[in-house]
Amino acid sequence: MRKILVILLASLLMITLLGGCGSDEKPSQDNSNTAQNDSADLEGLEDALSALATPGWPTDKVSDKIPEYPYGEVKNSGDFGGGEYVILISPTNKEEFKEYQNQLETEGFTIADGADSARLGTLSLRFQFNSSDTLQIIVAEAGSGNWPSLAGDLLPPDKGTLLGEVDILNIDEQEKAQGHYYYAGFSLVDVTEEDCYALVQKQIANGWEDAGGDMATKIIDFDGVTCELVFQFVQFYDGQGDFLLEAYKMQ
């Protein structure tokens, strides 16, 4: 749909531009007539855009947990691909946008430090001003998967929500030859930094070795190869914690 829209807009712009070609070969026109012609061209382009647009807040397309933007108008919205939905709003400004962010916070959203995104559980919003008065909102819902069986019998968290699925890589023979036998990564949302450290400590209480507060290790066997399994709390930001679980052949 986006490709079709771009092609149609490009065609309309080309027609508009071609309408002004060859002016060097014609007598100069009255300025008032030229202004009227330009105005008519712009109105025609705006009419075409209106016909192609999907105006109005997309109530049935995005989560009802997202409050409707209270300023300007939704000029267009649509599927952005990859599980994302885009909303274009105009006219608005950064002061009104700040008020909307305050509303999001009031309704439980976490606003990123850079103020260009917000999140509520697995639901995320990304913001960008495409022009001084046009705001773009991209909505994405990652969902939450089930806790899988992980190497070392890693215990699940007591708090927070798993963001999407645990990413477990298929380690090939070439990587194993280099000593890397296992990789899994995941993120938790709606947690505090203390919750993330507590997940590491939970493994230690279950028999893992303490490797420094944010890391725990365990010796395990992979197909007859003795490996050190390392569980690490990698980083925390805006209510989200990232973790890695990797195994390397013992030297």
C-alpha positions as CSV (number, residue, x, y, z in Angstrom):
1,M,0.0,0.0,0.0
2,R,2.9,2.4,0.9
3,K,4.5,1.7,-2.5
4,I,1.2,2.5,-4.3
5,L,0.9,5.7,-2.3
6,V,4.4,6.8,-3.1
7,I,3.9,6.1,-6.8
8,L,0.6,8.0,-6.9
9,L,2.1,11.0,-5.1
10,A,5.2,11.0,-7.3
11,S,2.9,11.0,-10.4
12,L,0.8,13.9,-9.0
13,L,3.9,15.9,-8.2
14,M,5.4,15.2,-11.7
15,I,2.1,16.4,-13.3
16,T,2.3,19.6,-11.2
17,L,5.9,20.2,-12.2
18,L,5.4,19.5,-15.8
19,G,2.5,22.0,-15.9
20,G,5.1,24.7,-15.3
21,C,7.6,23.6,-17.9
22,G,8.4,25.6,-21.0
23,S,7.6,29.0,-19.3
24,D,10.8,30.4,-20.9
25,E,9.2,30.1,-24.3
26,K,5.9,31.9,-23.4
27,P,5.2,35.5,-22.7
28,S,5.3,36.4,-19.0
29,Q,1.9,36.0,-17.4
30,D,0.1,38.3,-14.9
31,N,1.3,37.5,-11.3
32,S,-2.3,37.2,-10.1
33,N,-3.1,34.5,-12.7
34,T,0.1,32.6,-11.8
35,A,-0.9,32.6,-8.1
36,Q,-4.4,31.4,-8.9
37,N,-2.9,28.5,-11.0
38,D,-0.5,27.5,-8.2
39,S,-3.3,27.6,-5.7
40,A,-5.5,25.4,-7.9
41,D,-2.6,22.9,-8.3
42,L,-2.1,22.7,-4.5
43,E,-5.8,22.3,-3.9
44,G,-5.9,19.5,-6.5
45,L,-3.0,17.8,-4.8
46,E,-4.6,18.1,-1.3
47,D,-7.8,16.6,-2.7
48,A,-5.9,13.7,-4.1
49,L,-4.1,13.1,-0.8
50,S,-7.5,13.2,1.1
51,A,-8.9,10.6,-1.2
52,L,-5.9,8.3,-0.6
53,A,-5.7,8.9,3.2
54,T,-7.3,7.0,6.1
55,P,-8.2,9.9,8.5
56,G,-9.4,9.6,12.1
57,W,-8.0,7.8,15.1
58,P,-7.6,4.0,14.2
59,T,-9.7,2.7,17.0
60,D,-10.0,-0.8,15.6
61,K,-6.4,-1.0,14.5
62,V,-4.4,-0.2,17.7
63,S,-4.7,-1.1,21.4
64,D,-7.4,0.7,23.3
65,K,-4.7,1.2,26.0
66,I,-3.3,4.0,23.8
67,P,-5.1,7.3,24.5
68,E,-6.2,9.2,21.4
69,Y,-4.0,12.1,20.5
70,P,-6.1,15.1,21.5
71,Y,-4.6,17.8,19.2
72,G,-4.7,18.3,15.4
73,E,-6.1,15.6,13.2
74,V,-5.1,12.1,12.2
75,K,-4.4,12.7,8.5
76,N,-3.5,9.1,7.7
77,S,-2.7,5.7,9.3
78,G,-1.9,2.3,8.1
79,D,0.0,-1.0,8.5
80,F,3.7,-0.2,8.5
81,G,4.7,-3.9,8.1
82,G,6.7,-6.0,10.6
83,G,3.9,-5.8,13.2
84,E,4.0,-2.0,13.3
85,Y,1.2,0.5,12.7
86,V,1.9,4.1,11.7
87,I,-0.3,7.2,12.6
88,L,0.3,10.7,11.1
89,I,-1.1,13.7,13.0
90,S,-1.2,17.3,11.9
91,P,-1.2,20.1,12.8
92,T,0.4,19.8,16.2
93,N,3.6,21.0,18.0
94,K,6.1,19.9,20.6
95,E,4.3,21.6,23.4
96,E,1.1,19.7,22.6
97,F,3.2,16.5,22.2
98,K,4.7,17.1,25.7
99,E,1.2,17.3,27.1
100,Y,0.3,14.0,25.4
101,Q,3.4,12.4,26.9
102,N,2.3,13.5,30.4
103,Q,-1.1,11.9,29.7
104,L,0.7,8.7,28.7
105,E,2.6,8.7,32.0
106,T,-0.6,9.3,33.9
107,E,-2.0,6.2,32.3
108,G,1.0,4.0,33.2
109,F,3.3,4.3,30.2
110,T,7.0,4.6,30.7
111,I,8.6,7.5,28.7
112,A,12.1,6.9,27.4
113,D,14.8,9.2,28.6
114,G,15.1,10.7,25.1
115,A,11.3,11.2,25.0
116,D,11.1,9.6,21.6
117,S,9.3,6.4,22.7
118,A,6.9,5.1,25.4
119,R,6.1,1.6,26.6
120,L,3.3,-0.1,28.5
121,G,4.1,-3.8,29.0
122,T,4.8,-5.3,25.6
123,L,3.1,-2.3,23.9
124,S,5.5,0.3,22.5
125,L,5.1,3.7,20.8
126,R,7.8,5.6,18.9
127,F,7.5,9.3,18.1
128,Q,9.0,11.5,15.4
129,F,8.2,14.9,13.9
130,N,8.3,14.6,10.1
131,S,7.9,18.3,9.9
132,S,7.4,21.2,12.3
133,D,3.7,20.4,12.6
134,T,3.4,16.7,11.6
135,L,3.9,14.0,14.3
136,Q,4.4,10.4,13.4
137,I,3.5,7.6,15.9
138,I,4.6,4.0,15.3
139,V,2.7,1.5,17.4
140,A,4.2,-2.0,18.0
141,E,2.9,-4.9,20.1
142,A,5.7,-7.5,20.8
143,G,3.5,-9.8,22.9
144,S,4.8,-12.2,25.5
145,G,6.0,-15.8,24.9
146,N,6.1,-18.7,27.2
147,W,9.1,-19.4,29.3
148,P,11.0,-22.2,27.6
149,S,13.4,-24.9,28.9
150,L,16.8,-23.3,29.0
151,A,20.3,-24.7,29.5
152,G,21.2,-25.2,33.1
153,D,17.6,-25.3,34.1
154,L,17.5,-21.5,34.4
155,L,14.6,-20.5,36.6
156,P,12.0,-18.1,35.3
157,P,11.6,-14.6,36.8
158,D,9.3,-13.9,39.7
159,K,8.5,-10.4,38.4
160,G,8.1,-8.6,35.1
161,T,6.9,-9.8,31.7
162,L,8.9,-11.6,29.0
163,L,9.1,-9.3,26.0
164,G,8.3,-11.4,22.9
165,E,10.1,-14.8,22.9
166,V,13.4,-16.0,24.3
167,D,15.9,-15.9,21.4
168,I,17.7,-19.3,21.4
169,L,20.3,-19.6,18.6
170,N,21.1,-22.8,16.8
171,I,24.8,-23.2,17.3
172,D,26.5,-24.7,14.3
173,E,29.6,-27.0,14.3
174,Q,31.9,-24.2,13.2
175,E,31.0,-22.1,16.3
176,K,31.4,-25.2,18.5
177,A,34.9,-25.7,17.1
178,Q,35.6,-22.2,18.4
179,G,34.3,-23.1,21.8
180,H,30.9,-21.4,21.7
181,Y,28.2,-24.0,22.5
182,Y,25.0,-22.1,23.6
183,Y,23.3,-18.8,23.3
184,A,20.0,-17.5,24.5
185,G,18.9,-13.9,25.1
186,F,15.7,-12.3,26.5
187,S,14.3,-9.1,27.9
188,L,11.9,-8.4,30.7
189,V,9.7,-5.4,30.9
190,D,7.8,-3.8,33.9
191,V,10.7,-4.5,36.2
192,T,13.1,-2.5,38.4
193,E,16.8,-2.9,38.3
194,E,16.6,-4.6,41.7
195,D,14.2,-7.2,40.1
196,C,16.8,-7.9,37.5
197,Y,19.6,-8.5,40.1
198,A,17.1,-10.7,42.0
199,L,16.7,-13.0,39.0
200,V,20.5,-13.6,39.0
201,Q,20.4,-14.2,42.8
202,K,17.5,-16.7,42.3
203,Q,19.8,-18.9,40.2
204,I,22.6,-18.6,42.8
205,A,20.2,-19.8,45.5
206,N,19.5,-22.8,43.2
207,G,23.1,-23.9,43.0
208,W,24.8,-21.6,40.5
209,E,28.1,-19.9,41.4
210,D,28.0,-16.2,42.2
211,A,30.3,-14.4,39.6
212,G,29.8,-10.8,40.8
213,G,26.2,-9.8,41.5
214,D,25.1,-9.4,37.9
215,M,26.4,-12.8,36.8
216,A,26.1,-16.4,37.7
217,T,27.9,-19.5,36.3
218,K,27.4,-23.2,36.2
219,I,29.4,-26.1,34.8
220,I,27.4,-28.3,32.5
221,D,27.9,-30.9,29.8
222,F,27.1,-30.5,26.1
223,D,27.4,-33.7,24.1
224,G,30.3,-34.9,26.2
225,V,32.0,-31.4,26.2
226,T,32.4,-29.7,29.6
227,C,31.3,-26.1,29.3
228,E,30.9,-23.1,31.6
229,L,27.4,-21.7,31.4
230,V,27.2,-18.0,32.1
231,F,24.0,-16.1,33.0
232,Q,24.3,-12.3,32.9
233,F,22.1,-9.3,33.6
234,V,23.4,-7.1,30.8
235,Q,21.6,-3.7,31.1
236,F,18.6,-1.9,32.4
237,Y,16.8,1.1,30.9
238,D,13.2,2.5,31.0
239,G,11.8,-0.4,33.0
240,Q,13.4,-3.1,30.7
241,G,16.1,-5.5,31.6
242,D,18.2,-7.5,29.1
243,F,19.8,-10.9,29.8
244,L,22.2,-13.3,28.2
245,L,22.8,-17.0,28.7
246,E,25.9,-18.4,27.0
247,A,28.0,-21.5,27.3
248,Y,31.7,-21.9,26.4
249,K,34.0,-24.9,26.3
250,M,36.2,-25.2,29.4
251,Q,39.9,-24.7,28.7
